């Protein structure tokens, strides 16, 4: 399991032949990775967007890859994210259950669409802030499904896009951060070989911690 930094692409693709997470892991794991993902995506069991930081599982052999893929398919891998979004989210906790598919207006984007695949996102509000005219909510987010851009699409759909998301919001933010404030903080799964319960956590990256410290003085005290 690796802690991917923001700004790093997971595997080679159009415009990103090298400098990817796969390139880095292959340089480290001389004994090789699982071949199920093919030459371009060796070992990659699931993905994180380029500008999402945090924990990512990589399979070192085919047996591990198959076992982890089964756990993900059966929704036995628990993924927890931290997100800073625009606006005051009214609910303390809620579930978004809206199908996601390729956008018909822009093929590079995903969208909530009736013909999309099932996508379920649970969130809990950790803090709310008001700074000048701007308001924000800090969320703990858990996903049952792993659709492309799922959290970003769902949050934008309910009117609370992730701060810094240049695709599903205007991307403008008073913090002048590039890339979305979205971090894959925790992973819980059974080790694919030993069956032991694995619980892993990655601290928020420094830019995210700094931003929250800036907002601390603007925290809305609530009787929650």
Residue pairs with C-beta under 8 A, 6 or more apart in sequence:
1 55
1 56
1 57
1 58
1 187
1 198
1 200
2 21
2 25
2 55
2 56
2 58
3 53
3 54
3 55
3 56
3 202
4 10
4 21
4 48
4 52
4 53
4 54
4 55
4 56
4 184
5 53
5 205
6 50
6 51
6 52
6 53
6 179
6 205
6 207
7 50
7 51
7 178
7 179
8 19
8 20
8 21
8 50
9 16
9 19
9 20
9 21
9 50
10 20
10 21
10 22
10 41
10 44
10 47
10 48
10 50
10 56
11 20
11 21
11 22
11 37
11 40
11 41
11 44
11 47
12 18
12 20
12 22
12 23
12 40
13 40
21 56
22 40
22 41
22 42
22 43
22 44
25 33
25 43
25 58
26 33
26 42
29 43
29 60
31 60
32 42
32 60
32 61
33 42
33 43
33 58
33 59
33 60
33 61
34 42
34 43
34 59
34 60
34 61
34 62
34 64
34 65
35 42
35 62
36 59
36 62
36 65
36 66
36 69
37 43
37 44
37 65
43 58
43 59
43 60
43 65
44 58
44 59
45 57
45 58
45 59
45 65
45 68
45 69
45 72
46 56
46 57
46 72
46 77
46 146
47 56
48 54
48 56
48 184
49 149
49 152
49 180
49 182
50 179
51 164
51 178
51 179
51 180
51 182
52 179
52 180
52 182
52 183
52 184
53 182
53 183
53 184
53 202
53 205
53 208
54 81
54 183
54 184
54 185
54 202
55 184
55 185
55 186
55 187
55 200
55 201
55 202
56 184
57 68
57 77
57 187
57 189
59 65
59 68
59 192
63 192
63 193
64 192
64 193
65 192
67 192
67 193
68 77
68 189
68 192
71 77
71 189
71 190
71 192
72 146
75 144
75 145
76 189
76 190
77 187
77 188
77 189
78 142
78 186
78 187
78 188
78 189
79 142
79 143
79 146
79 184
79 186
79 187
80 140
80 141
80 142
80 184
80 185
80 186
80 187
81 140
81 141
81 142
81 143
81 151
81 182
81 183
81 184
81 185
82 126
82 138
82 139
82 140
82 141
82 182
82 183
82 185
82 204
82 208
83 123
83 138
83 139
83 141
83 151
83 155
83 162
83 180
83 181
83 182
83 183
84 136
84 137
84 138
84 139
84 162
84 163
84 181
84 208
84 211
84 212
85 136
85 137
85 139
85 155
85 160
85 161
85 162
85 163
86 134
86 135
86 136
86 160
86 161
86 162
86 163
86 169
87 135
87 136
87 137
87 159
87 160
88 128
88 130
88 135
88 136
88 137
88 220
89 123
89 125
89 128
89 137
89 139
89 160
91 125
92 124
92 125
92 224
93 122
93 123
93 124
93 125
94 122
94 123
95 120
95 121
95 122
95 123
96 119
96 120
96 121
96 122
96 123
96 154
96 157
96 158
97 118
97 119
97 120
97 121
98 112
98 119
98 154
98 157
99 112
99 113
99 114
99 115
99 116
99 117
99 118
99 119
100 110
100 111
100 112
100 113
100 116
100 117
100 119
100 147
100 148
100 149
100 150
100 153
100 154
101 110
101 111
101 113
101 115
101 116
101 117
102 109
102 110
102 111
102 113
102 116
103 109
103 110
103 111
103 113
104 111
104 113
105 111
108 167
109 149
109 167
109 168
110 147
110 148
110 149
110 150
110 153
111 153
112 153
112 154
112 157
116 147
117 145
117 147
118 145
119 145
119 147
119 150
119 153
119 154
120 143
120 144
120 145
121 141
121 142
121 143
121 144
121 150
121 151
121 154
121 155
122 141
122 142
122 143
122 144
123 139
123 140
123 141
123 142
124 139
124 140
124 141
125 137
125 138
125 139
125 224
126 138
126 139
126 140
127 137
127 138
127 215
127 219
127 220
128 135
128 136
128 137
128 138
128 219
128 220
128 222
129 135
129 136
129 137
129 138
129 215
129 218
129 219
129 220
130 136
130 218
130 220
131 174
131 215
131 218
132 174
134 174
136 163
136 215
137 160
138 212
141 151
143 150
143 151
147 153
149 167
149 168
151 162
151 182
152 161
152 162
152 165
152 167
152 168
152 180
152 182
153 168
155 161
155 162
155 168
156 162
156 165
156 168
156 169
161 168
161 169
162 168
162 169
162 180
162 181
162 182
163 173
163 175
163 177
163 180
163 181
164 171
164 173
164 175
164 177
164 178
164 179
164 180
164 181
165 171
165 180
165 182
166 178
166 179
166 180
175 211
175 214
177 207
177 211
181 208
181 211
183 202
183 204
183 205
183 208
184 202
185 201
185 202
185 204
186 199
186 200
186 201
186 202
187 198
187 199
187 200
188 197
188 198
188 199
188 200
189 197
189 198
190 196
190 197
190 198
191 197
191 198
203 209
204 212
